[in-house]
Amino acid sequence: MTQLLPVALRGLLPENVRLAIVKVCVFLNAISQKVMDLESLSELQLDVVQCLVSFELLFPPSFFNIMTHLLVHPVEEIRILGPVFLHNMFPFERFMGVLKKYVHNRARPEGSISKGYGTEEVIEFCVDFLPDLKPIGVPESRYEGRLTGKGTLGRKATVCRDKISFNQAHYTVLYNSSLVAPYIEKHKNVLREINPGQPESLITRQHMNTFGSWLQRHLISDPTVVEQLYLLARLPSSNICTFQGYEINGNTFYTIDQDKKSTNQNSGVRFDAKDENGQTTTYYGYIEEIWELEYGPTFKVPLFRCKWVKLSGVQVDDKYGMTTVDLNNLAYMDEPFVLANEVAQVFYVKDMSSKPRKRNQQKNTSTEEPKRHIVLSGKRNIVGVDDKTDMSEDYNKFKEIPPFTVKIDPSILLNDEDSPWLRCRRKSQH
């Protein structure tokens, strides 16, 4: 909720009110982390005190109670006891909910809980010694055994007649293969010798169009290449499988057409690309099609065909740190494909502050949509799936986008407030 509330408040409240509320949300997000920086605790304490002072100038005295005052104490508790998740009451409250379900005799609730809990413990102990039985308790993850990817919705086998798209998909697979990497620069050098004096952009374009066929001629008769490289050198089967839904890396992805039929949004993707200098550029887009190329009976590669937002359409709000995109400003049509296991899932939330203003009061603007969307990172939970832990190498494969940050003192905008709320004693009546 503390991540969605600042998004919902954009364009709804005055700037001074919104800034103070968002600052409190930043504080609640910061103290909820599993890893805390001790040096930042003093700054967090000052921030929350400043926010409460701002609230006293914005809201009437009836707004404040003991719950509002308790925001002052979590930082000191973190200094003494450690991160909040180690000493909060939510796990105990959830467990009390489990124990209450054992109560069948309201006259003897403690006896019902004791008997029900003991019965479940005995059953779980016996299940360990009985073959072909699944233990009760925590359900098995839906991604168990298939982090590598599996199509789940709308499978359709078709013959690809779009040669350009087929070559683009094949080149994406080759470009991202470590076995093919040594041959990429070799092919570019061949093109430079054939086309001396040509600009590098032309060489790159010709390389993308002809690399697949050149690699096939270069390696097809070489008996020393490994089997996987040999299969990659051959063109994949023209019979491709397309899907409307695909599960990979602990995430569920949909195409944009399937998203329109669903109540959930699963088509947003983020791709981090590194250039030759090692600098990372982040691209945002949405999935248009899901392909699965077959290079052999047991060698299949899933790809997402996406529409990418132009880099000029990606902006970071200086005041709140939110990343916003213009989904109508699309580009990079010549490189639509990306490997399915190389993208992270994101969600696009409408930025109501970018909605066109009413020029004519009589005009119906219900159909006018905001121009921009706010980007929020998707969550993936792979702990326990295929023996993964939070210490696994690929646990943090995709870095999350920071939801928002506020570096402005919320009291600065209150200096010009015309009539702030002030506490005063009620005059005695005679």
Contacts in CASP RR format, 6 or more apart in sequence:
PFRMAT RR
TARGET T0000
AUTHOR 0000-0000-0000
METHOD contacts of the structure
MODEL  1
MTQLLPVALRGLLPENVRLAIVKVCVFLNAISQKVMDLESLSELQLDVVQ
CLVSFELLFPPSFFNIMTHLLVHPVEEIRILGPVFLHNMFPFERFMGVLK
KYVHNRARPEGSISKGYGTEEVIEFCVDFLPDLKPIGVPESRYEGRLTGK
GTLGRKATVCRDKISFNQAHYTVLYNSSLVAPYIEKHKNVLREINPGQPE
SLITRQHMNTFGSWLQRHLISDPTVVEQLYLLARLPSSNICTFQGYEING
NTFYTIDQDKKSTNQNSGVRFDAKDENGQTTTYYGYIEEIWELEYGPTFK
VPLFRCKWVKLSGVQVDDKYGMTTVDLNNLAYMDEPFVLANEVAQVFYVK
DMSSKPRKRNQQKNTSTEEPKRHIVLSGKRNIVGVDDKTDMSEDYNKFKE
IPPFTVKIDPSILLNDEDSPWLRCRRKSQH
2 25 0 8 1.000
2 28 0 8 1.000
2 29 0 8 1.000
2 32 0 8 1.000
3 25 0 8 1.000
3 29 0 8 1.000
3 376 0 8 1.000
3 403 0 8 1.000
3 404 0 8 1.000
4 349 0 8 1.000
5 21 0 8 1.000
5 22 0 8 1.000
5 25 0 8 1.000
6 18 0 8 1.000
6 21 0 8 1.000
6 22 0 8 1.000
6 25 0 8 1.000
6 320 0 8 1.000
6 322 0 8 1.000
6 403 0 8 1.000
6 404 0 8 1.000
7 322 0 8 1.000
7 349 0 8 1.000
7 351 0 8 1.000
7 374 0 8 1.000
7 376 0 8 1.000
8 352 0 8 1.000
9 18 0 8 1.000
9 21 0 8 1.000
9 22 0 8 1.000
10 18 0 8 1.000
10 351 0 8 1.000
10 352 0 8 1.000
10 353 0 8 1.000
10 374 0 8 1.000
11 18 0 8 1.000
11 352 0 8 1.000
11 353 0 8 1.000
12 18 0 8 1.000
12 352 0 8 1.000
13 21 0 8 1.000
15 413 0 8 1.000
16 54 0 8 1.000
16 58 0 8 1.000
16 410 0 8 1.000
16 413 0 8 1.000
16 414 0 8 1.000
16 417 0 8 1.000
17 58 0 8 1.000
19 319 0 8 1.000
19 406 0 8 1.000
19 408 0 8 1.000
19 410 0 8 1.000
19 413 0 8 1.000
20 51 0 8 1.000
20 54 0 8 1.000
20 55 0 8 1.000
20 58 0 8 1.000
20 410 0 8 1.000
22 320 0 8 1.000
22 404 0 8 1.000
22 406 0 8 1.000
23 47 0 8 1.000
23 50 0 8 1.000
23 51 0 8 1.000
23 54 0 8 1.000
23 406 0 8 1.000
23 410 0 8 1.000
24 48 0 8 1.000
24 51 0 8 1.000
24 71 0 8 1.000
25 404 0 8 1.000
26 47 0 8 1.000
26 404 0 8 1.000
26 405 0 8 1.000
26 406 0 8 1.000
27 44 0 8 1.000
27 47 0 8 1.000
27 48 0 8 1.000
27 51 0 8 1.000
27 71 0 8 1.000
29 403 0 8 1.000
30 40 0 8 1.000
30 44 0 8 1.000
31 44 0 8 1.000
31 74 0 8 1.000
31 75 0 8 1.000
31 78 0 8 1.000
31 84 0 8 1.000
32 84 0 8 1.000
32 85 0 8 1.000
33 83 0 8 1.000
34 83 0 8 1.000
34 85 0 8 1.000
35 83 0 8 1.000
36 78 0 8 1.000
36 82 0 8 1.000
36 83 0 8 1.000
38 79 0 8 1.000
41 75 0 8 1.000
41 78 0 8 1.000
41 79 0 8 1.000
44 75 0 8 1.000
45 72 0 8 1.000
45 75 0 8 1.000
45 76 0 8 1.000
48 71 0 8 1.000
48 72 0 8 1.000
48 75 0 8 1.000
49 72 0 8 1.000
50 409 0 8 1.000
50 410 0 8 1.000
50 411 0 8 1.000
51 71 0 8 1.000
51 410 0 8 1.000
52 68 0 8 1.000
52 69 0 8 1.000
52 71 0 8 1.000
52 72 0 8 1.000
53 411 0 8 1.000
54 410 0 8 1.000
54 411 0 8 1.000
54 414 0 8 1.000
55 63 0 8 1.000
55 64 0 8 1.000
55 68 0 8 1.000
56 64 0 8 1.000
56 421 0 8 1.000
56 423 0 8 1.000
57 411 0 8 1.000
57 414 0 8 1.000
57 417 0 8 1.000
57 420 0 8 1.000
57 421 0 8 1.000
58 414 0 8 1.000
58 420 0 8 1.000
58 421 0 8 1.000
59 421 0 8 1.000
60 421 0 8 1.000
61 421 0 8 1.000
61 423 0 8 1.000
74 84 0 8 1.000
77 84 0 8 1.000
77 87 0 8 1.000
78 84 0 8 1.000
81 87 0 8 1.000
99 113 0 8 1.000
99 117 0 8 1.000
100 113 0 8 1.000
102 112 0 8 1.000
102 113 0 8 1.000
102 115 0 8 1.000
102 116 0 8 1.000
102 117 0 8 1.000
103 109 0 8 1.000
103 112 0 8 1.000
103 113 0 8 1.000
104 112 0 8 1.000
105 111 0 8 1.000
105 112 0 8 1.000
120 136 0 8 1.000
123 136 0 8 1.000
124 135 0 8 1.000
124 136 0 8 1.000
124 137 0 8 1.000
127 133 0 8 1.000
127 134 0 8 1.000
127 135 0 8 1.000
127 136 0 8 1.000
128 135 0 8 1.000
134 140 0 8 1.000
141 381 0 8 1.000
141 384 0 8 1.000
141 385 0 8 1.000
142 247 0 8 1.000
143 247 0 8 1.000
143 250 0 8 1.000
143 382 0 8 1.000
143 385 0 8 1.000
144 385 0 8 1.000
144 386 0 8 1.000
145 385 0 8 1.000
145 386 0 8 1.000
146 247 0 8 1.000
147 248 0 8 1.000
147 249 0 8 1.000
147 250 0 8 1.000
147 382 0 8 1.000
147 385 0 8 1.000
147 386 0 8 1.000
147 388 0 8 1.000
148 248 0 8 1.000
148 341 0 8 1.000
149 246 0 8 1.000
149 247 0 8 1.000
149 248 0 8 1.000
149 249 0 8 1.000
149 302 0 8 1.000
149 340 0 8 1.000
149 341 0 8 1.000
150 246 0 8 1.000
150 247 0 8 1.000
150 248 0 8 1.000
151 243 0 8 1.000
151 245 0 8 1.000
151 246 0 8 1.000
151 247 0 8 1.000
151 290 0 8 1.000
151 292 0 8 1.000
151 302 0 8 1.000
152 243 0 8 1.000
152 245 0 8 1.000
152 246 0 8 1.000
152 247 0 8 1.000
152 252 0 8 1.000
153 243 0 8 1.000
153 244 0 8 1.000
153 245 0 8 1.000
153 246 0 8 1.000
153 254 0 8 1.000
153 258 0 8 1.000
154 242 0 8 1.000
154 243 0 8 1.000
154 244 0 8 1.000
154 245 0 8 1.000
155 241 0 8 1.000
155 242 0 8 1.000
155 243 0 8 1.000
156 241 0 8 1.000
156 242 0 8 1.000
156 243 0 8 1.000
157 239 0 8 1.000
157 240 0 8 1.000
157 241 0 8 1.000
157 242 0 8 1.000
158 239 0 8 1.000
158 240 0 8 1.000
158 242 0 8 1.000
159 238 0 8 1.000
159 239 0 8 1.000
159 240 0 8 1.000
160 166 0 8 1.000
160 238 0 8 1.000
160 239 0 8 1.000
160 240 0 8 1.000
165 305 0 8 1.000
165 336 0 8 1.000
166 238 0 8 1.000
166 240 0 8 1.000
167 209 0 8 1.000
167 212 0 8 1.000
168 208 0 8 1.000
168 334 0 8 1.000
168 335 0 8 1.000
168 336 0 8 1.000
168 337 0 8 1.000
169 291 0 8 1.000
169 293 0 8 1.000
169 303 0 8 1.000
169 305 0 8 1.000
169 337 0 8 1.000
170 212 0 8 1.000
170 235 0 8 1.000
170 236 0 8 1.000
170 293 0 8 1.000
171 208 0 8 1.000
171 211 0 8 1.000
171 212 0 8 1.000
172 303 0 8 1.000
172 335 0 8 1.000
172 337 0 8 1.000
172 338 0 8 1.000
172 339 0 8 1.000
173 232 0 8 1.000
173 236 0 8 1.000
173 293 0 8 1.000
173 295 0 8 1.000
173 301 0 8 1.000
173 303 0 8 1.000
173 339 0 8 1.000
174 180 0 8 1.000
174 184 0 8 1.000
174 211 0 8 1.000
174 212 0 8 1.000
174 215 0 8 1.000
174 232 0 8 1.000
175 184 0 8 1.000
176 339 0 8 1.000
176 342 0 8 1.000
177 232 0 8 1.000
179 226 0 8 1.000
179 228 0 8 1.000
179 229 0 8 1.000
179 232 0 8 1.000
180 215 0 8 1.000
180 229 0 8 1.000
180 232 0 8 1.000
183 215 0 8 1.000
183 218 0 8 1.000
183 219 0 8 1.000
184 207 0 8 1.000
184 211 0 8 1.000
187 207 0 8 1.000
187 210 0 8 1.000
187 211 0 8 1.000
187 214 0 8 1.000
187 215 0 8 1.000
188 203 0 8 1.000
188 204 0 8 1.000
188 207 0 8 1.000
190 214 0 8 1.000
191 203 0 8 1.000
191 206 0 8 1.000
191 207 0 8 1.000
191 210 0 8 1.000
192 198 0 8 1.000
192 203 0 8 1.000
195 202 0 8 1.000
195 203 0 8 1.000
195 206 0 8 1.000
208 334 0 8 1.000
212 233 0 8 1.000
212 235 0 8 1.000
215 232 0 8 1.000
215 233 0 8 1.000
216 233 0 8 1.000
216 234 0 8 1.000
216 235 0 8 1.000
218 233 0 8 1.000
219 225 0 8 1.000
219 229 0 8 1.000
219 230 0 8 1.000
219 233 0 8 1.000
220 230 0 8 1.000
220 233 0 8 1.000
220 234 0 8 1.000
225 233 0 8 1.000
228 299 0 8 1.000
231 295 0 8 1.000
231 296 0 8 1.000
231 299 0 8 1.000
232 295 0 8 1.000
234 295 0 8 1.000
236 293 0 8 1.000
236 294 0 8 1.000
236 295 0 8 1.000
236 301 0 8 1.000
237 293 0 8 1.000
237 294 0 8 1.000
237 295 0 8 1.000
237 296 0 8 1.000
239 294 0 8 1.000
240 291 0 8 1.000
240 292 0 8 1.000
240 293 0 8 1.000
240 294 0 8 1.000
241 291 0 8 1.000
241 292 0 8 1.000
241 294 0 8 1.000
242 289 0 8 1.000
242 290 0 8 1.000
242 291 0 8 1.000
242 292 0 8 1.000
243 255 0 8 1.000
243 290 0 8 1.000
243 292 0 8 1.000
244 254 0 8 1.000
244 255 0 8 1.000
244 257 0 8 1.000
244 258 0 8 1.000
244 290 0 8 1.000
245 252 0 8 1.000
245 253 0 8 1.000
245 254 0 8 1.000
245 255 0 8 1.000
245 258 0 8 1.000
245 266 0 8 1.000
245 290 0 8 1.000
246 252 0 8 1.000
246 253 0 8 1.000
246 290 0 8 1.000
246 302 0 8 1.000
246 340 0 8 1.000
247 253 0 8 1.000
248 302 0 8 1.000
248 340 0 8 1.000
248 341 0 8 1.000
249 341 0 8 1.000
249 380 0 8 1.000
249 382 0 8 1.000
249 397 0 8 1.000
249 398 0 8 1.000
250 380 0 8 1.000
250 381 0 8 1.000
250 382 0 8 1.000
250 385 0 8 1.000
251 266 0 8 1.000
251 344 0 8 1.000
251 345 0 8 1.000
251 378 0 8 1.000
251 380 0 8 1.000
252 266 0 8 1.000
253 266 0 8 1.000
253 267 0 8 1.000
253 268 0 8 1.000
253 269 0 8 1.000
253 287 0 8 1.000
253 290 0 8 1.000
253 304 0 8 1.000
253 340 0 8 1.000
253 345 0 8 1.000
254 262 0 8 1.000
254 264 0 8 1.000
254 266 0 8 1.000
254 267 0 8 1.000
254 287 0 8 1.000
255 267 0 8 1.000
255 287 0 8 1.000
255 288 0 8 1.000
255 289 0 8 1.000
255 290 0 8 1.000
256 267 0 8 1.000
256 286 0 8 1.000
256 287 0 8 1.000
256 288 0 8 1.000
258 266 0 8 1.000
258 267 0 8 1.000
259 265 0 8 1.000
259 266 0 8 1.000
259 267 0 8 1.000
259 286 0 8 1.000
265 347 0 8 1.000
265 348 0 8 1.000
266 345 0 8 1.000
267 286 0 8 1.000
267 287 0 8 1.000
268 284 0 8 1.000
268 285 0 8 1.000
268 286 0 8 1.000
268 287 0 8 1.000
268 345 0 8 1.000
268 346 0 8 1.000
268 347 0 8 1.000
268 348 0 8 1.000
269 284 0 8 1.000
269 285 0 8 1.000
269 286 0 8 1.000
269 287 0 8 1.000
269 304 0 8 1.000
269 306 0 8 1.000
269 338 0 8 1.000
269 343 0 8 1.000
269 344 0 8 1.000
269 345 0 8 1.000
269 346 0 8 1.000
270 282 0 8 1.000
270 283 0 8 1.000
270 284 0 8 1.000
270 285 0 8 1.000
270 343 0 8 1.000
270 344 0 8 1.000
270 345 0 8 1.000
270 346 0 8 1.000
270 375 0 8 1.000
270 377 0 8 1.000
270 398 0 8 1.000
270 401 0 8 1.000
271 282 0 8 1.000
271 283 0 8 1.000
271 306 0 8 1.000
271 308 0 8 1.000
271 338 0 8 1.000
271 342 0 8 1.000
271 343 0 8 1.000
271 344 0 8 1.000
272 280 0 8 1.000
272 281 0 8 1.000
272 282 0 8 1.000
272 283 0 8 1.000
272 344 0 8 1.000
272 398 0 8 1.000
272 399 0 8 1.000
273 280 0 8 1.000
273 281 0 8 1.000
273 282 0 8 1.000
273 283 0 8 1.000
274 280 0 8 1.000
274 281 0 8 1.000
275 281 0 8 1.000
281 311 0 8 1.000
282 314 0 8 1.000
283 308 0 8 1.000
283 309 0 8 1.000
283 311 0 8 1.000
283 332 0 8 1.000
284 308 0 8 1.000
284 309 0 8 1.000
284 314 0 8 1.000
284 325 0 8 1.000
284 346 0 8 1.000
284 375 0 8 1.000
285 306 0 8 1.000
285 307 0 8 1.000
285 308 0 8 1.000
285 309 0 8 1.000
285 325 0 8 1.000
285 327 0 8 1.000
286 306 0 8 1.000
286 307 0 8 1.000
286 327 0 8 1.000
286 348 0 8 1.000
287 304 0 8 1.000
287 305 0 8 1.000
287 306 0 8 1.000
288 305 0 8 1.000
288 306 0 8 1.000
288 307 0 8 1.000
288 336 0 8 1.000
289 304 0 8 1.000
289 305 0 8 1.000
290 302 0 8 1.000
290 303 0 8 1.000
290 304 0 8 1.000
290 305 0 8 1.000
290 340 0 8 1.000
291 302 0 8 1.000
291 303 0 8 1.000
291 304 0 8 1.000
291 305 0 8 1.000
291 337 0 8 1.000
292 300 0 8 1.000
292 301 0 8 1.000
292 302 0 8 1.000
292 303 0 8 1.000
293 300 0 8 1.000
293 301 0 8 1.000
293 303 0 8 1.000
294 300 0 8 1.000
295 301 0 8 1.000
301 339 0 8 1.000
302 339 0 8 1.000
302 340 0 8 1.000
302 341 0 8 1.000
303 337 0 8 1.000
303 338 0 8 1.000
303 339 0 8 1.000
303 340 0 8 1.000
304 337 0 8 1.000
304 338 0 8 1.000
304 339 0 8 1.000
304 340 0 8 1.000
304 343 0 8 1.000
305 336 0 8 1.000
305 337 0 8 1.000
306 336 0 8 1.000
306 337 0 8 1.000
306 338 0 8 1.000
307 330 0 8 1.000
307 336 0 8 1.000
308 330 0 8 1.000
308 331 0 8 1.000
308 332 0 8 1.000
308 335 0 8 1.000
308 336 0 8 1.000
309 325 0 8 1.000
309 326 0 8 1.000
309 327 0 8 1.000
309 329 0 8 1.000
309 330 0 8 1.000
309 331 0 8 1.000
310 326 0 8 1.000
310 329 0 8 1.000
310 330 0 8 1.000
310 331 0 8 1.000
310 332 0 8 1.000
311 331 0 8 1.000
312 329 0 8 1.000
313 325 0 8 1.000
313 326 0 8 1.000
313 329 0 8 1.000
314 323 0 8 1.000
314 324 0 8 1.000
314 325 0 8 1.000
315 323 0 8 1.000
315 324 0 8 1.000
315 325 0 8 1.000
315 372 0 8 1.000
316 322 0 8 1.000
316 323 0 8 1.000
316 324 0 8 1.000
317 323 0 8 1.000
317 324 0 8 1.000
317 404 0 8 1.000
319 406 0 8 1.000
319 408 0 8 1.000
320 404 0 8 1.000
320 405 0 8 1.000
320 406 0 8 1.000
321 402 0 8 1.000
321 404 0 8 1.000
321 405 0 8 1.000
321 406 0 8 1.000
322 374 0 8 1.000
322 375 0 8 1.000
322 403 0 8 1.000
322 404 0 8 1.000
323 374 0 8 1.000
323 375 0 8 1.000
323 401 0 8 1.000
324 351 0 8 1.000
324 354 0 8 1.000
324 372 0 8 1.000
324 373 0 8 1.000
324 374 0 8 1.000
324 375 0 8 1.000
325 348 0 8 1.000
325 372 0 8 1.000
325 373 0 8 1.000
325 375 0 8 1.000
326 371 0 8 1.000
326 372 0 8 1.000
326 373 0 8 1.000
327 348 0 8 1.000
327 373 0 8 1.000
328 371 0 8 1.000
344 377 0 8 1.000
344 378 0 8 1.000
344 398 0 8 1.000
345 377 0 8 1.000
345 378 0 8 1.000
345 380 0 8 1.000
346 375 0 8 1.000
346 376 0 8 1.000
346 377 0 8 1.000
346 378 0 8 1.000
346 401 0 8 1.000
347 375 0 8 1.000
347 376 0 8 1.000
347 377 0 8 1.000
347 378 0 8 1.000
348 373 0 8 1.000
348 374 0 8 1.000
348 375 0 8 1.000
348 376 0 8 1.000
349 373 0 8 1.000
349 374 0 8 1.000
349 376 0 8 1.000
350 369 0 8 1.000
350 370 0 8 1.000
350 373 0 8 1.000
350 374 0 8 1.000
351 370 0 8 1.000
351 371 0 8 1.000
351 372 0 8 1.000
351 373 0 8 1.000
351 374 0 8 1.000
352 370 0 8 1.000
353 370 0 8 1.000
354 370 0 8 1.000
354 371 0 8 1.000
354 372 0 8 1.000
355 368 0 8 1.000
355 369 0 8 1.000
355 370 0 8 1.000
355 371 0 8 1.000
356 365 0 8 1.000
356 368 0 8 1.000
356 371 0 8 1.000
358 365 0 8 1.000
375 401 0 8 1.000
376 401 0 8 1.000
376 403 0 8 1.000
377 400 0 8 1.000
377 401 0 8 1.000
377 403 0 8 1.000
378 400 0 8 1.000
380 398 0 8 1.000
382 388 0 8 1.000
382 392 0 8 1.000
382 395 0 8 1.000
383 389 0 8 1.000
383 390 0 8 1.000
383 395 0 8 1.000
388 394 0 8 1.000
388 395 0 8 1.000
389 395 0 8 1.000
414 420 0 8 1.000
END
